[in-house]
Amino acid sequence: MAGYKETPRQKMIGMLYLVLTALLALNVSKEILEAFVVVNETMETTNQNFSTKLDASLSKFKGQYLMAPDKVGPYWGRAQEAQQLSETLINYIDSLKFAVIQETEKLQTIQEAGNKKLADIARKDNYDIPTQFFIGQSQDGTNCLAATLKDRIAEYREKMILLVDSQYRSVIQIGLNTDGPYYNAQGREQNWQMHNFYRTILAATVTILNELKAEVLNAEFDVVNNLMASVTAEDWKFDEIRAKVIPRSNYVFIGEEYQAEILVAAYDTKQNPNVVYLFGADTLTPANFRNATPLEGTGGFVNLKLPATSEGLKRFAGIIKIISPLGDTMSFHFKDEYIVAKPALTISPTKMNVFYVGVENPVSISVPGGPERVMPSISEGKIRADGDSWMVYDLPKGPKEAIITVNAIFAGKSKNMGSSTFRLKIVPDPIATIGGKSDGVVSKSIILAGPYLVAEMPAWFDFDLRYTVISYTFVTDNAGYITEIPVQGNRLTQEITQVIQGAKKNKRIWFEDIVVRGPDGERNIANIGLKIN
């Protein structure tokens, strides 16, 4: 009579969502957006199937109530309450989904948003509006719409558990756990709302909301069936006997194994079921039965291991056979699917596509699949953790490139996730200015108002580096006679100030042999040539 936190399909969706979210560190490609569309369509189909199954269970439950209202009535009443709680939460989730679509797409009405398919949404890659919608001005995900949704889910979960008889509450798991813990790619803990809705594109947001609906329907399905089974195990034994596939992971690296447990109902766990399965099939039929592989189980479940030797979506189907309380052999069909993919790694420089020698270079590293820890190394220089990102520093002069290699810890084991190569470049020279000018015409008053040389980085250079002028030579032409005045520091001397004050219009002056000092030491930079206005 036990339920489970997630269905196999939900686990597959969750793992695929992590992979796709990790790739958002780069530009969102059309293929990634289409993948979200496919996942969302799968979730919508799953929700429709859940609704059909729920309708069938409730219809059967109601029929038993009409035949024996005194016996079934208390349980039927709780089943109706479970249905109402689920309908209320699903309507709320749908209202959020339609509202965020309307706001992102700039639609006129909520009805128009409700009729919009994800594939037809133009701004499905936008994450600013969904983040603002769910997180708002909150810095940590509190006091925002996502936090309200979390509270509604927690309240629903608590009420649903109370509908189950007390002797079964310790074994049934409603799912919809929002307490976490949740971690970002750097292994830092974060809350449920930031994990799901912070900087999440609209396509992923819609998929997450539809996944929450699936979890609500799954919770309602398990609670309703538990209530049916609680009337008496003898009356309702066949309603609780069903095939259930629980994979350890629906996302498998090449070279590893897909593993899953195939279970029967809780009161049959002492039986040793027999299982046959066929890889690559959607169903097991008399025509393909001869190709199926047999498995024997113990303790009510069977361990299934499938090799992951090639990429793509994999399917399998089979039959579980158990002995009923009457001694008959009963057969139950099952099927599932999972994704095999190569190890994926995303390394994106925070500011540019190169690393600069002599300064600290921020870099973002993310690994899909929810690793316990990320461990990068670099072939030149050093790398260290810096908040939620990493910092590359102490890069030597001479080498033309550096390679970052990333290992990640999954289930206590280290796995190489790949590497990425970066070009190494010297920091560009700063540009010297006086009075905000490095060439052209300048007035005496502007120079004398700010009588010192300033070294500024080019506008296109994103790093916040500071250089100071430590010496220069002032040069002027007086009737063909060249005057040179060497200066230590960056200020104009009294002698230079007098020359400028007495200068006639169109007189030319130069600042040469300019030496600056910065994080990477001292260097000479380009001269300044100006004309007095």
Secondary structure, DSSP 4 states (H G I P E B T S, - for coil): ----SS-HHHHHHHHHHHHHHHGGGS---HHHHHHHHHHHHHHHHHHHHHHHHHHHHHHHHHHHHHH-HHHHHHHHHHHHHHHHHHHHHHHHHHHHHHHHHHHHHT-S-HHHHHT--GGG-TTTT--HHHHHHHTTT-SSS-SSHHHHHHHHHHHHHHHHHHHS-GGGTTT----------EE-TTS-EE-HHHHHHTT--HHHHHHHHHHHHHHHHHHHHHHHHHHHHHH-TTTTGGGG---EEEES-SEEETTSEEEEEEE--GGGTTS--EEEEEET-SS--TTTGGGPEEEE-BTTEEEEEEE--S-EEEEEEEEEEEE-TTS-EEEEEEEEEEEEE----EEEESS-SEEEETS-EEEEEE-TT--SEEEEEESSSEEEEETTEEEEE-PPSS-SEEEEEEEEEETTEEEEEEEEEEEEEEPPPPEEEBTTBSEEEE-HHHHHHS-B-EEE--TT--S---BEEEEEEEEEEETTEEEEEEEESSBPPHHHHHHHHTPPTT-EEEEEEEEEEETTEEEEE--EEEEE-
